[in-house]
Amino acid sequence: MISFCLIGKNESAILDKCLSALVPYNYEIIFVDTGSTDNTRQIAEKYTDKVYDFPWINDFSAARNFSISKATNEYILPIDCDEIVTEFDKKKTEALIRKNPDSIGRLMRINEFSRDEGTFGSNEPVSRLFAKSLYHYEGTIHEQIVRKDKKEPSYYHFPLTMIHSGYEGNLLIRRKKTERNRELLLAELAKAPDDTYVLYQLGKTYYMEQEYEKALEYFNKALGYDMNPELEYVQNCVEAYGYCLINTKQYDVALGLTGVYEEFAVSSDFVFLMGLIYMYNGMLDEAVREFINATHMSYVKVQGTNSYRAYYNIGVIYECVGDKENASKYYKLAGKFEPAVKRLKEL
């Protein structure tokens, strides 16, 4: 019923883990090599006899669509080489496909990344499962699943969870990926300078590399347009914009996000961000209020923004004003979060 479709180039460091996690589900695996110079192809051949070559033409959709053309099953589930499937209920997924044959299935991806203050995990629903007779990919980078008849698709969630390491690991490899992405995104922007999604992705590329001033340039351009606050990428854009302002110490400018609170306070992430903004502006009562509000929210993207990270920051605030009793209370609520454990020992 389903074919796993992968594309990759020089993925020898990560491909074994990715493919070995797919084998237990006994679905067809298609692997398309876009020009590897290492032993990526040989690794793929250990797991599937359906390994194909496709010349890289700076177009992710072209490579994706080629991989789909080689699948013998109707339903396609693309997997990236830096993703590892950790949970997948085949039986429920196949039942959902039969119930929603024309819709796109969305899975949950956990993105892992590191910063100076520690390791983070963010939850991201991503569109992946679809019928190849109805859909294909469009866009040279950050490609999107689009109906061939151009109608608006409907969606459903299916029970698959994966861990995405993204741009973690070797700095040189990470830099090469981001440089490649920038080049492709800039080419897209030259063709469509008003494309807010491309502007957002350019900002995000710089943001992930901690080049916050450059990221702000593109986020500001995107936010200059009238965008729909219900779209997930728009929410992510606003939140990343806020963190860029914090990281560039533009705390007073960041307070401007209070003006869009009602529109964007739909997740613990935005509410947590507002707590940080108030905290950095010395508005401690308001900061505590927002961190508490964040702990009451069920929609969370970055893990901990509705629990241990919020409690930890409340503890920091109380410790700063000399209230050790409340500081200890909230550090304890943060559980095993290492910074909170460390502060408890110091009190």
Secondary structure, 3 states (H helix, E strand, C coil): CEEEEEEECCCCCCHHHHHHHHHHHCCEEEEEECCCCCCHHHHHHCCCCCEEECCCCCCHHHHHHHHHHCCCCCEEEECCCCEEEEEECHHHHHHHHHHCCCCEEEEEEEEEEEECCEEEEEEEEEEEEEECCCEEEECCCCCEEEECCCCCCCEEEEEEEEEECCCCCCHHHHHHHHHHHHHHHHHHHHHCCCCHHHHHHHHHHHHHCCCHHHHHHHHHHHHCCCCCCCCHHHHHHHHHHHHHHHHCCCHHHHHHHHHHHHHHCCCHHHHHHHHHHHHHCCCHHHHHHHHHHHHCCCCCCECCCCCHHHHHHHHHHHHHCCCHHHHHHHHHHCCCCHHHHHHHHHC
